[in-house]
Structures are given as C-alpha cells and as structure tokens.
Amino acid sequence: MRRWVPVLVVSFCAAAAGVGAASASAQLWKPDVKAARSYVKQRLHHTAAISWAVRTPHGYWGQNGSRVYPSASVVKAMLLVAYLNLGSVKNRDLKKSDHDLIDPMIQRSDDHAANRVFKKVGFGGLRKLAKKVGMKRFKTGGGAPRSWGCSNAHWGCSSIDADDQTRFFLHYESFIIGQKAPAHRIVALRLLNSIVSSQRWGIWRSKPDGWHLYCKAGWGLGTGWVDHQASLLLQDSDGGRVALTILTYHDKSHAYGKQTLQGLAKRLLHGLKAHSVVL
C-alpha cells in the first residue's frame, strides 16, 4: 500500500549531486529516444499515426506529443478523478454505490459504468479537471474532427494528446481534492494498478522490476481504430516517478496496436532499474 500515497520528490540539484556517488546499480536514467524513434518509423507502415511522451519531475521527451487523438477509454482515468472531486463525494467516505460505478469503469473498462459516471460529471467536470492539470489541447463536446467518425456527445471522442496525458499522470493522485483526498487517492491508484489480467497488454508487459504501474488503456472496441495507454510508474524504493503515454491511430489490427504499445514501451523504458536515479 505504501506506493498508493504521494511520495516526496528529491529536488533536481540534490538528485544530480547524488548521481556522482551512485553505485553501478543506481545509474541516472533517461528513455532510449533513438531506439523509440526507429521503432516508430518501422510501425508506421501499418499504423496511421503514433505519438509518445515520457515525463519525469524534471525531464520530458516525446515524439509528436502535441498531436490530438480520440481518447476512447483513456479518458476514464479523468472521469475517475472528476467523480472523486464532485462536491457530493470529495468530503465523505466512499460507499458501495460509488465502488459499483468506479471499480468496473477502471478495472474492466466497463462502458456502462462510465456512462453513469459521465452523467454525474459531465463535460464540465472534465474541462474543469483539464484546466486544473494545465492541459493545453484537451477538448470535449464539439471538439472532435469529423474524420474520427465518432459522436462529439460521447466522452470517448474527447481530444487528448500524449503531452497532456503525461502531465496528468505524473502527479495523478495530487489532482484529487477534498477532506477525504488521502483515502480517495489510495482508491484511485489501487484501481489503476488492478486492471483485469485480460487487459494487461502493452506497457504492462514492459514494466521494469522494482516499479509499480498505474495504467489506463483505450482500444476502440478492438477494431484498431485506436490503441492507447497512459500510465504512471512509481519506484518501489527511491520515490522516482515516470509518466509514459503512447497513442496510436488506425492500426491494421488491435493485435498490431498492442504489439506497438509493448515494443515502444520496452524501448522507452530500457535501462530503468529498481534503483535507477530519475530526475
């Protein structure tokens, strides 16, 4: 449970000073951008678009990170936070009726539960959260291009980009507010860490040892329309944080999209160890 509460981040200067004294098992880490870009170039033969972004407390790397995509179920992570921030929820303990909504929405990506949560949150709640996070390109309710072929009235047609999603996921639990925020933050992270096994593809299969993964995917009903994952990795021992988002559009198949997510995550997270120094 200790990874489900906010952790203190060592300042850039202090961390940098510690790098020189770090042992071979605690090396300064950064994503393998060259390998990631080469892999994306190969995969674009069968995918219309791929974007990715990696964000740490003091670093950022990305490729086409500002390109917008239909969110599909990735936006359910935002729906969860917006729900927990409702005036009727944020200052009280969660009830069984709350868990009947938010648990299946996240753990199984249940659309019926998400529809019920959205009725309570609305586009206004999502936009309020996006503003609080500092998202620059998030849009919903009329913001989607016609070429996406989805309804502007649906939460799954919200516009997201990799940059904004890493900005959100890097400090995911901190955006939950209210008198019961500490308890609600634990619940939110637990849900993102307990996705059903049948949906643990992509980044889940590239997770480094010594790190906990909190992740939400979106996959367009398995059609290849989109295959997305937005995630937070928390270091088990040293308090490091890494946010990784990968977004794809029009994969030749859902299976191909999942392979892209896994292969790209493997390259971006290469070298990230249990005791790596993350600035």
N, C-alpha and C positions, 0 to 999 in steps of 0.2 A: 504493500500500500504506500510505501514511502515515496514512490515515483509519481503518485497521483496528486501531489500537492506542489505548489510553486516552489522552485528552487532558486537560491541566490546565484547570480551570475558574477563570476570574477571579472573585475574591470580589465579592459584591454591592456593597460600598462602592466598591471600585476601579472596577468597571464603571459604577456610577452616576456617579462623578466624571468618568469619561471621556465620558459622554453629551454634556455641555455643549460639549466640544471636538470632538465628532464632526462630520464633514463631512456634506453633504447625502446622500452615498451610504452613510452609516453611521448610520442613524437607529435609535432604540430601537424594538423590535418587540414587539407582542403580538397574539394572534389576534383576528379580527373576530367577536366573540361575537354581536353584534346580527344580522349577516348570517347567521351559522350557525343561530341560533335561528329566524329567519324561514324559512330553507330547510327546517329540520326540520319546522316546522308544515305546510308545503306537502306534504312527502313522507309524512307520517303518514296521508294519505288512502289510501295503498296499502301501508302497512307497519305491522305491529302495534306495533313499538317501535324507537326509535333512541336510542342513547346515544353520547356522545363525551367525550373528555378530552384536554387538552393540558397537558403538564408540562414546565417548564424547571428548571434548577438552583434557582431562587428564585421560581418562579411556578407557579400552577395555575389552569386554567379548565375548566369542564365543564358538562354537561347530563345529568342522570340517570346520573351517573358511577358510582353505587353499585348500580345495577340489575344483577342477575346474568342471564347468558345461557349456553346450552350453548356450549362452547368450539369445537367442531368442530376444524379443523386448526390453529387459532391456538395450541393447547397444544403443538404440535410444537416451537415455539421453547423452551418449558420442558423438553420431553423432551431436546432437544439439550444444554442446559446440564446437566441432571441426569445425562445419559450421560457427558459430559466430566468430571464430578465424581466418577464412580464410582472406588472405590479401585483397581480394576484398570486404570483408564485415566488418571487425572489426573497420574500421575508418570512417564509414558512417552510416547514419540513415537507418533503415530497411525499405524496400519498400513492397508494396503489394505482389510482386512476391516472396519476402522472406517469408512472412507470409503464402502464399499459399503452401509453402513447409513445414515449420517447425510447423505451428499450427496443421494441421491434423496428422502429424507424431507423435506428442506428445499427443495431446488431445484425438484423436481417435485411436492412434497407427496404423495409415494408412501405410501399407507396400509399396504402390506405391509411396507415398511421400518420404518414407525412401530410396527407391531405387534411386530416383532422387537426394536426398541429398548425398547419398553414392557416386554417380558418381562424385560429386564435391569434396568430402572429401577424399575418397579412404582409403585403408588400412593404407597408410602412415600417413594420418591425425589422425586416431585412435591411431596408435602406438605412434605418437608424443605426443598426449594428455596423453596416459598411462604413458609415461616416465616422463612427467611434474608432474603428480599426484604422481608418485612413486609406481605405481602398480608393483607387483612382479611376477604375474603369468598370466597377460593378454596376449593372443596370438590371432592372426587372420591371415588368408591366409596360410593355410597349417598346422596349429597347432592343429587341432581337431582330436581326436581319431576316427577311423573308426566305432567303436561301436555306436557312436552317430547317425549315419545314416543321416548325413546332409552334404551339399557341403561346402568344405573349401573355395570356392569362394564367399560364401554368408556371409553378415555381421552378420546374425543371428546365425552362427556357430562359432562366436568368443568365446574364452575361458575366462570365468570370475570366480571369487571366491568371497565369502562374505567379506573376509578381505579387498580386494582391493576396492570393491564397497562402503564399509563404509568409507574408506579413501577418496574416490572421493566425496561421497555425503555429508560428514561432512562439507566441505567448498566448496560445489558445485559451487557457483557463483564466487568464487575467481579465478577459472581457466579460466574465460572469460577475455580476454585481449583486448587491443586496445584503441584508443581515445574515442570510444563510449561504452566502457565497462560498465559504470554505467547504461546507458539506456538498454543495451543488457542484463545485469544481471537481471534487473526488468522483462524483457520479458521472460527470461528463467525460472525464478522462477514462474512467473504467469502461464506459460504453465503447469508446473509440478503440480500446485495447482488447475488446472481447467480441470482435466480429466473428460470425459463424465461419467454421472451417472451409465451407464450400466457396466463400468469397475472399479467401486469403491468398490472392494471387499477386503478381507484380512485385511491389515493394516489399510485401510480406515475405517473399521468398528470397529477398536480397538483404534482409535485416542483419546487421552485424551483431556478433555476440557482445554482451555487455551493454546493450541498449534496449530500451522499451519503445515499442512502436504504437502510435495512436494515429489511425488512418481512416479516411472515408473515400470510397470509390464511387464512380458513376460510369455506367456502361450501356446506356441506351437500349435496355431490354435484350442485350446480347446480339444486336444487329451489326455491330461495328460502326454505328453512327458516331459514337464517341467511346473512348476508353480512357478514363481519367483516374488519378489518385492524388489526394492531397494529404500530407502527413506531417507529424511531429515525432522526432526521435529524442528521447531523454536518456542521458547517460546514467547508468546504474550506480557508478561510484563517484564521479567527479563533477557532476552537475552540469555537464555540457548539454547544449540544445542545438538541434539541426532541424530546419523545416525543409521538406522536399515536396515539390508538386510537379507532376508530369501530366500534360494534357495532350490528347490526340483526337483527330477528326477524320472520319470516313476511312477507317481501317478496312482492309479487304475482308476481314472477319473478326469476330470477338476474340477468337483464339490468337490471332495475329496481334491484336491490340494488347492482350495480356502478355504476350511474349515481349512486345516492345517495352511495356512498363517494367518488366523484370530485368530485361537486358540493359536498359538505360539506368535503372536504379543501381544495378550491380556495378556499372562503370562509375557512376557519380559517387557512390559510397565506398569505392575501392580504397582500402587502407585505413578505414575508420575502425579503430580497435576499442577494446574496453577501456583503456587508459589513454586514448588519444587526447591531445590538447586541442580544444576547439575554441577559437577566438570569436 
